[in-house]
Amino acid sequence: MSQPSLFPTPASRCAHAARATGFTLIELMISIVISMVVLIALVSLLVSTNRNNGELARTNSQIENGRFAIQLLQGDVAQAGFWGAYVPSFDDLSAAGAPTDAPDAVPAPCLAYSAANWDAAYKKNLMGIPVQGYDAAPSGCSSVVASKKADTDVLVVRHAEGCVPGAANCDADTTGRLYFQASLCESDITGGTPYVLDTTGFTLQIKGCTGTLAEKRRFISNIYYIRDYATTAGDGIPTLVRSQFDLAGTSLAHQTAVPLIEGIEHLKVEYGIDDKTRCNTSVDYTTAITRINPSSCAIDADTSKNTLPTNRGDGIPDGAYVRCTTAAPCTAAQLSNAVSVKIYVLARSKETTPGYTDSKTYALGTSTVGPFNDSYKRHVFSTTVRLVNVAGRRETP
């Protein structure tokens, strides 16, 4: 039996040398460079993806906020002037006599409730003017419309709540709150009490005067405006806020505004006024037994008649929409004849976009804002809302 050699043969020495050979320095450097290139490409892709995802999230949030703001305002404005079964006689085409409840003054929107302040004249104006607009904090509203963003509008909306207290998704009947009750009882109406707007005294009846009480509904008054911050003063996030008329302790008044939607930078509101006469005639159609067909006669050229409560229109806005400003405030005649509202909001992203400069201008109805020359992206949203509770009453069957 042969013994293994103590000395390696030339073939085994070559095999061992081949197994011991590693990367050369050049090969190692090349592999490191390739690895670094691949790593840089992956990091760049990751950063780009994160940046795109972040931009997409900002854009989606901006669009969502803008649409939500429009839907919220649209939903409330559409209910303006809803007073249950009550129809103001100046908007009642079936009324036989000249109306006495036409608004003669624009009501102070932030007047706290008291029996002395809320007299019959003030309530008449509240009922007849369901929407109001301003380009600055209204008189008496400095504590309610606080930190308002400059050059933005204030919108006031009034109506009775759509549901009855205690019904599903409706607040319970609360002592001390302000409620509205409309009568369907002929003796109540002819006796001069077609409605009650108060905290007590809800004794009006249903049709037939059977003793059954008519429904009462909560009085709603909302003031919308743009605040220059969201939750903390100075945070720089413009926000749509709302002040609601409600009970706080024993006081009935507009409460401190609460934030609704962040990133809403501008709000502009314009009003479509139904200010044309029905016919070129001297007949007062409110007392005429036979009604005049508006389509059979021409518009009266005497525009001074357009503000008379006996000269109701047809529920369609006439002429250009108007914006209520400090320089040209809307009158009681205009607001009581408002039959539609155009709402414009400018939504802004809450975060800047690196490398982007907003040099565009934005048309908000008759107003133009910008350029802002900053790194925020913006988009305009708008809608036209028909005041069905006002315009619908004026339509000729």
Secondary structure by P-SEA (a helix, b strand, c coil): cccccccccaaaaaaaaaaaccccaaaaaaaaaaaaaaaaaaaaaaaaaaaaaaaaaaaaaaaaaaaaaaaaaaaaaaaccccccccccccccccccccccccccccccccccccccccaaaaaaaaacccccccccccccccccccccccbbbbbbbbcccccccccccccccccbbbbbbbccaaaaaacccccccccccccccccccccccbbbbbbbbbbbbbcccccccccbbbbbbbbbccccccccccccccccccccbbbbbbbbccccccccccccccccccccccccccccccccccccccccccccccbbbbbcccccccaaaaaaccbbbbbbbbbbccccccccccbbbbccccccccccccccbbbbbbbbbccccccccccc
